[in-house]
Amino acid sequence: MSGVTRTRTRPRTRPRHPRGGLAARATGANDGAMLTIGSTVLGVDDVARAKRFWCAALGYAVRKEPDDTWAILVPERGSGPQLALMLSETPVQEHPRIHLDLYASDQAAEVERLVGLGARRVDWDGYEPGADFVVLADPDGNRFCVVDASGD
């Protein structure tokens, strides 16, 4: 849109994505695909608290200095998906349409470790007999699953 100037009449409620080409650099190239997933964004009530929990839970570190509304987390070692934390004013969903599945070779130990970090067990109504997952909620109430990957 050359020649068009836009002005904002109200403040931004969501920060601009601070990626500046990060997705292409993180994956090397997009290998001919039109799009790649750069980050999974999780809405939270308290970015600092969520940052502490998710960094400890996943062995992640903050990619660059976060602010009160936004943080991007990356694996401390090696490669892996980014997790972005965004301040949100919307309530947590009882049955979220999207969630994280965390794979564990020792599911019981990981569930206990995550509970020790501040997660809580969720009385999930969708468990089927022999379910290979446990539903937890992070300190902000976001639901996620710990999947038993020992049989893979």
Secondary structure, DSSP 8 states (H G I E B T S, - for coil): -TT-----SS--SS---TTTTHHHHHHSS-TT-S----EEEEEES-HHHHHHHHHHHHTEEESS---SSEEEEEESSS---EEEEEE--S---SS-SS-EEEEESSHHHHHHHHHHHT-EE---TT--TT-SEEEEE-TT--EEEEEE-TT-
